[in-house]
Amino acid sequence: MPLHFLSKSDENAIAVVYEHPQAGVWCDIVCRYQDGRSFTISNARMGGGLERQPGHDMVRAPGLTPAALHLRFQRERASGAMVNVPPAEIPQFFTRAYEEETAWRKAKGLSRAEVKAAAFEKSA
């Protein structure tokens, strides 16, 4: 699945644009705090059925344009000291975050409710 990364260093924000052959194109905008927390806003149509890792808040806003998503990101993310990721380090940053979430999810396991919610989720 092709990924495209964009950064806005003065906001400590990273945008990830995903291109999936069946699910389509969507965008996440994320920031990471120095205490390990993160905030993500996504315009993905699907993906809300799974529980989120504590301290890693996500807002789902299906259908928002990237510009509207960015405005909402600026308005809704919590204040606090954030990590500034240099553009050259974004792919490694993304990979580490994915590995951390995957390890957490494997250790936690999936609940019956999560499986059911993900299975019955409909694409828009």
Sequence and secondary structure as in RCSB ss.txt:
>XXXX:A:sequence
MPLHFLSKSDENAIAVVYEHPQAGVWCDIVCRYQDGRSFTISNARMGGGLERQPGHDMVRAPGLTPAALHLRFQR
ERASGAMVNVPPAEIPQFFTRAYEEETAWRKAKGLSRAEVKAAAFEKSA
>XXXX:A:secstr
  EEEEEEGGGTEEEEEEEETTTEEEEEEEEEBTTS EEEEE  SS  SS   TTEEEEE TT  HHHHHHHHHH
HS  S B    GGGHHHHHHHHHHHHHHHHHHH   HHHHHHHHH    
